[in-house]
Every structure is written in C-alpha cells, then in structure tokens.
Amino acid sequence: MKARVIYKTPWFLHPRLPCPRYHEGDQILGLTLFYFSGANFVSELAFLLAGASLGIIVFQSAVLAPLVFTRLKDGASGPFLRALFPRFFLILAVLGLGSALGSHFGGFDRGVVLGGIALILALIAYALIPSTNRARDEGRKQAFKVLHLASVLLTLGIGISNLLVLFI
C-alpha cells in the first residue's frame, strides 16, 4: 500500500512533485478540510464547472423560483419565466460541455460521461420549452403538467450528474 503524500504548501509551488488529488489540511471544529490541488488545471476546471452548474440549479430552485411566484403579481411571472428558462438550460448545457471537455483533456473519463449526460439532458430540456409554453397557452393542463414534470426531472438529472462529477 502506497503512503499518502500530503503537502502543506500549494501544488503550484512544487510543480515537479507528484500531486495527490486532495490534500489534507487544517481542522476546523473537528472537521478535516481537504484542498483540491491536482496537477492538471483542466481537470480542476471540470470540477469547477460542475460545481457552478449545481450551484445555479440550487439557486434557481430554492431562491429564484419561489421568489418569482410570491413577488410577481398580475401575470408578470409568465413572461419572466419564459425569458429565464431558455437561458437557464443553455447555460447548463454550456457548463456541461465545458465539464465534459475539461474532463476529457484532464484524463477524467467518468467526468466526460457525466458532463456529456448533463449536456444532453440540458439540451433536451431546452427543446421541451416551446411545447411546454404552447401547452400552457392552449390551456392543455395535463400536457403542461407532464412537460413541466419532465423538465423538472431533467433538471434533477443534470444536478445529479454534476454532483457525481464532484464526488466520483
């Protein structure tokens, strides 16, 4: 069994030394902090983009959507959401593509697959937006409900794939 190498200084100060994926760091309130410091900047970028994607999903779901439905009155939420969601899914697609490419060039094969899954799910959700809007406009409540549920599940899938990029 190989001994774990722990550096107290950042990896970029020791460019010729092999760097583990995580460094054990200080303890705060009994929790050991781990610093990510892989030698490959591109693979680190993939992790950053996956985390950003996850953060955007959580912010949109936990903060933005409830705020829109409670604060915007008299039908103002509809036009706002119709402008927001195409951008939301396109941003998630770009982040998924960036994560997949960063993983590919960083040699992280699972990240390539998971970033690709996030990209495909975001593009599918983007493609569902016109059908969802049309169902809402035409008063087809059941079709809207199914399409909305599909977009929610796709967003959940994007979030899970990005979470797996961070923890696999």
TORVEXFI-961778 format. One record per residue (C-alpha): x, z, y; residue number from 1. Coordinates in nm, 3 decimals. Each point is the difference from the previous one (the first is absolute). Layout:
BEGIN
{{X Z Y} NUM}
...
END
This chain:
BEGIN
{{0.000 0.000 0.000} 1}
{{0.135 -0.104 0.336} 2}
{{0.040 0.261 0.272} 3}
{{-0.213 -0.050 0.307} 4}
{{0.200 -0.084 0.309} 5}
{{-0.117 0.174 0.317} 6}
{{0.148 -0.085 0.338} 7}
{{-0.060 0.222 0.299} 8}
{{0.073 -0.282 0.244} 9}
{{-0.205 -0.320 0.031} 10}
{{0.086 -0.287 -0.232} 11}
{{0.101 -0.230 0.284} 12}
{{0.297 0.225 0.079} 13}
{{0.126 -0.062 -0.355} 14}
{{-0.062 -0.373 -0.053} 15}
{{0.240 -0.031 -0.294} 16}
{{-0.146 0.286 -0.201} 17}
{{-0.286 -0.055 -0.245} 18}
{{-0.317 0.145 0.143} 19}
{{-0.284 0.154 -0.199} 20}
{{-0.355 -0.094 0.089} 21}
{{-0.075 0.347 0.133} 22}
{{0.219 0.274 0.139} 23}
{{-0.094 0.361 -0.040} 24}
{{0.003 0.160 0.338} 25}
{{-0.082 0.325 0.171} 26}
{{-0.273 0.238 -0.100} 27}
{{-0.282 0.078 0.239} 28}
{{-0.257 0.262 -0.102} 29}
{{0.126 -0.018 -0.357} 30}
{{-0.047 -0.378 -0.025} 31}
{{0.298 -0.221 -0.066} 32}
{{0.012 -0.299 0.232} 33}
{{0.112 -0.333 -0.142} 34}
{{0.154 -0.260 0.223} 35}
{{-0.038 -0.361 -0.099} 36}
{{0.333 -0.168 0.041} 37}
{{0.041 -0.294 -0.232} 38}
{{0.287 -0.232 0.062} 39}
{{-0.232 -0.297 0.039} 40}
{{-0.170 -0.023 0.339} 41}
{{-0.241 -0.270 -0.119} 42}
{{-0.145 0.217 -0.277} 43}
{{-0.033 0.287 0.249} 44}
{{-0.196 -0.238 0.223} 45}
{{-0.238 -0.065 -0.290} 46}
{{-0.068 0.373 -0.025} 47}
{{-0.051 0.025 0.376} 48}
{{-0.251 -0.288 0.001} 49}
{{-0.192 0.147 -0.295} 50}
{{-0.018 0.334 0.181} 51}
{{-0.114 -0.169 0.322} 52}
{{-0.272 -0.184 -0.191} 53}
{{-0.118 0.322 -0.158} 54}
{{0.003 0.173 0.338} 55}
{{-0.209 -0.277 0.157} 56}
{{-0.256 0.023 -0.280} 57}
{{-0.028 0.378 0.031} 58}
{{-0.025 -0.016 0.380} 59}
{{-0.267 -0.268 -0.011} 60}
{{-0.204 0.182 -0.264} 61}
{{0.037 0.358 0.120} 62}
{{0.014 -0.041 0.378} 63}
{{-0.104 -0.339 0.130} 64}
{{-0.309 -0.082 -0.209} 65}
{{-0.171 0.339 0.046} 66}
{{0.080 -0.008 0.370} 67}
{{-0.149 -0.348 0.042} 68}
{{-0.325 0.095 -0.172} 69}
{{-0.043 0.326 0.191} 70}
{{0.111 -0.109 0.350} 71}
{{-0.106 -0.362 0.038} 72}
{{-0.372 -0.034 0.058} 73}
{{-0.256 -0.278 0.053} 74}
{{0.151 -0.247 -0.244} 75}
{{0.347 0.007 0.154} 76}
{{0.160 0.097 -0.331} 77}
{{-0.088 -0.333 -0.168} 78}
{{0.201 -0.230 0.229} 79}
{{0.288 0.247 0.004} 80}
{{0.016 0.020 -0.380} 81}
{{-0.030 -0.378 -0.031} 82}
{{0.307 -0.032 0.220} 83}
{{0.187 0.284 -0.171} 84}
{{-0.028 -0.078 -0.371} 85}
{{0.151 -0.352 -0.003} 86}
{{0.304 0.140 0.181} 87}
{{0.005 0.304 -0.229} 88}
{{0.016 -0.206 -0.319} 89}
{{0.247 -0.252 0.146} 90}
{{0.232 0.284 0.102} 91}
{{-0.027 0.148 -0.350} 92}
{{0.076 -0.343 -0.149} 93}
{{0.310 -0.042 0.218} 94}
{{0.119 0.350 -0.090} 95}
{{-0.060 -0.072 -0.369} 96}
{{0.197 -0.323 0.028} 97}
{{0.282 0.180 0.178} 98}
{{0.004 0.274 -0.261} 99}
{{0.009 -0.255 -0.283} 100}
{{0.279 -0.200 0.164} 101}
{{0.200 0.312 0.082} 102}
{{-0.038 0.117 -0.356} 103}
{{0.102 -0.340 -0.133} 104}
{{0.315 -0.022 0.208} 105}
{{0.072 0.369 -0.059} 106}
{{-0.020 -0.032 -0.378} 107}
{{-0.310 0.219 -0.042} 108}
{{-0.207 -0.199 -0.251} 109}
{{-0.300 0.235 -0.015} 110}
{{-0.019 -0.010 0.378} 111}
{{-0.023 -0.379 -0.011} 112}
{{-0.302 0.017 -0.231} 113}
{{-0.170 0.281 0.193} 114}
{{0.066 -0.164 0.339} 115}
{{-0.138 -0.325 -0.141} 116}
{{-0.311 0.181 -0.121} 117}
{{-0.049 0.150 0.347} 118}
{{0.042 -0.346 0.155} 119}
{{-0.252 -0.165 -0.235} 120}
{{-0.257 0.279 0.039} 121}
{{0.028 -0.015 0.381} 122}
{{-0.048 -0.377 -0.001} 123}
{{-0.306 0.031 -0.227} 124}
{{-0.146 0.265 0.231} 125}
{{0.070 -0.226 0.298} 126}
{{-0.178 -0.288 -0.174} 127}
{{-0.307 0.221 -0.061} 128}
{{-0.051 0.076 0.371} 129}
{{-0.207 -0.311 0.090} 130}
{{-0.231 0.052 -0.300} 131}
{{-0.042 0.366 0.088} 132}
{{-0.084 -0.082 0.363} 133}
{{-0.243 -0.273 -0.106} 134}
{{-0.179 0.237 -0.242} 135}
{{-0.032 0.257 0.280} 136}
{{-0.130 -0.259 0.249} 137}
{{-0.257 -0.139 -0.243} 138}
{{-0.127 0.347 -0.093} 139}
{{0.103 -0.027 -0.366} 140}
{{0.059 0.370 -0.047} 141}
{{0.087 -0.010 -0.370} 142}
{{0.254 -0.281 0.045} 143}
{{0.152 0.183 0.297} 144}
{{0.021 0.320 -0.201} 145}
{{0.181 -0.174 -0.288} 146}
{{0.241 -0.186 0.230} 147}
{{0.073 0.313 0.202} 148}
{{0.066 0.195 -0.319} 149}
{{0.233 -0.279 -0.115} 150}
{{0.198 0.019 0.325} 151}
{{0.020 0.380 -0.027} 152}
{{0.126 -0.024 -0.359} 153}
{{0.251 -0.269 0.098} 154}
{{0.127 0.223 0.280} 155}
{{0.028 0.286 -0.247} 156}
{{0.196 -0.228 -0.233} 157}
{{0.236 -0.093 0.283} 158}
{{0.053 0.367 0.077} 159}
{{0.066 0.088 -0.364} 160}
{{0.248 -0.285 -0.043} 161}
{{0.188 0.113 0.312} 162}
{{-0.004 0.360 -0.120} 163}
{{0.149 -0.114 -0.331} 164}
{{0.275 -0.188 0.186} 165}
{{0.097 0.328 0.162} 166}
{{-0.005 0.212 -0.315} 167}
{{0.119 -0.229 -0.280} 168}
END
